[in-house]
Amino acid sequence: MSLVELITALLMGIGVFFVVVSSIGLVRLPDLYTRVHAAGKAGTLGIIGVLLGVGSYYGASLPIVIKMMAMIAFFFLTAPVATHMIDRAAFLTGVKPMEGTSPNDLQGRYDYRTRRLR
């Protein structure tokens, strides 16, 4: 096994670990807000680990490395926005967090008619 293959296996192993952690979080966590957090954070780290592994394996091919870096940048930019929008839509439609969740910083500060903070 060459050094490149070892680095590729390590990066992909880390990526797969985070994807599995994200999957377990989706199943085990109690409410939508924590599940979205697991999918957003651990899922993004997992995808990035796998993409870094692919980029390191095909390191001699500059177009492939550029594509992998562009996809990593895409995930870093879109995953937080997507998770925020899912959480916001859930809040606006009245999805309740699990019992005992405190504090709810938006309680009484959000105008549902204009959809803006007061």
C-alpha positions as CSV (number, residue, x, y, z in Angstrom):
1,M,0.0,0.0,0.0
2,S,1.5,3.3,-1.1
3,L,1.4,6.5,1.0
4,V,-1.2,8.0,-1.3
5,E,-3.5,5.0,-0.8
6,L,-2.9,5.2,3.0
7,I,-3.9,8.9,3.1
8,T,-6.9,8.2,0.9
9,A,-8.1,5.4,3.1
10,L,-7.6,7.5,6.2
11,L,-9.5,10.5,4.8
12,M,-12.3,8.3,3.5
13,G,-12.5,6.4,6.8
14,I,-12.9,9.7,8.7
15,G,-15.5,10.7,6.2
16,V,-17.4,7.5,6.5
17,F,-17.2,7.7,10.3
18,F,-18.9,11.1,10.3
19,V,-21.6,9.9,7.8
20,V,-22.4,7.0,10.1
21,V,-22.5,9.4,13.2
22,S,-24.8,11.6,11.2
23,S,-27.1,8.7,10.3
24,I,-27.2,7.5,14.0
25,G,-28.0,11.1,15.0
26,L,-30.9,11.2,12.6
27,V,-32.4,8.1,14.1
28,R,-31.6,8.6,17.8
29,L,-32.0,12.3,18.5
30,P,-35.4,13.3,19.9
31,D,-36.7,16.2,17.8
32,L,-36.4,17.8,14.4
33,Y,-34.1,20.6,15.5
34,T,-31.4,18.3,16.9
35,R,-31.8,15.9,14.0
36,V,-31.2,18.7,11.5
37,H,-28.1,19.7,13.6
38,A,-26.7,16.2,13.3
39,A,-27.4,16.0,9.6
40,G,-25.9,19.4,8.9
41,K,-22.7,19.2,11.0
42,A,-21.7,15.6,10.9
43,G,-23.0,14.9,7.4
44,T,-21.1,17.8,6.0
45,L,-17.9,16.7,7.7
46,G,-18.5,13.2,6.3
47,I,-19.0,14.3,2.8
48,I,-15.9,16.5,3.0
49,G,-13.8,13.7,4.3
50,V,-14.9,11.4,1.4
51,L,-14.3,14.2,-1.2
52,L,-10.8,14.9,0.3
53,G,-10.1,11.2,0.0
54,V,-11.1,11.2,-3.7
55,G,-9.1,14.3,-4.3
56,S,-6.0,12.8,-2.7
57,Y,-6.3,9.6,-4.7
58,Y,-6.6,11.5,-8.0
59,G,-4.1,14.1,-6.9
60,A,-2.1,14.0,-10.1
61,S,-5.2,15.0,-12.1
62,L,-5.6,18.8,-11.6
63,P,-9.2,19.0,-13.0
64,I,-10.4,16.3,-10.6
65,V,-8.8,18.0,-7.6
66,I,-10.4,21.4,-8.6
67,K,-13.8,19.7,-8.9
68,M,-13.4,18.2,-5.4
69,M,-12.4,21.5,-3.9
70,A,-15.3,23.2,-5.7
71,M,-17.7,20.6,-4.2
72,I,-16.2,21.0,-0.8
73,A,-16.7,24.8,-1.0
74,F,-20.3,24.2,-2.2
75,F,-21.1,22.0,0.8
76,F,-19.5,24.5,3.2
77,L,-21.6,27.3,1.8
78,T,-24.9,25.5,1.3
79,A,-25.2,23.1,4.3
80,P,-25.5,25.8,7.0
81,V,-28.0,27.7,5.0
82,A,-30.1,24.7,4.3
83,T,-30.2,23.6,7.9
84,H,-31.1,27.1,9.0
85,M,-33.9,27.3,6.5
86,I,-35.3,23.8,7.6
87,D,-35.2,24.9,11.2
88,R,-36.8,28.2,10.4
89,A,-39.6,26.6,8.4
90,A,-40.2,24.2,11.3
91,F,-40.4,27.0,13.8
92,L,-42.8,29.0,11.6
93,T,-45.1,26.0,11.2
94,G,-45.2,25.4,14.9
95,V,-43.0,22.3,15.3
96,K,-42.3,22.1,19.0
97,P,-38.9,21.2,20.4
98,M,-38.6,18.4,22.9
99,E,-39.9,18.9,26.4
100,G,-37.5,20.8,28.7
101,T,-35.7,22.6,25.9
102,S,-34.9,26.0,27.2
103,P,-34.5,28.9,26.5
104,N,-36.6,29.6,23.4
105,D,-35.1,32.9,22.5
106,L,-37.7,33.7,19.8
107,Q,-40.7,33.2,22.2
108,G,-42.8,36.3,22.0
109,R,-40.2,38.1,19.8
110,Y,-41.3,36.9,16.4
111,D,-44.1,38.5,14.4
112,Y,-45.8,35.7,12.4
113,R,-47.6,38.1,10.2
114,T,-44.6,40.0,8.9
115,R,-42.1,37.1,9.6
116,R,-39.7,39.4,11.3
117,L,-38.2,39.8,14.7
118,R,-39.6,42.5,16.9
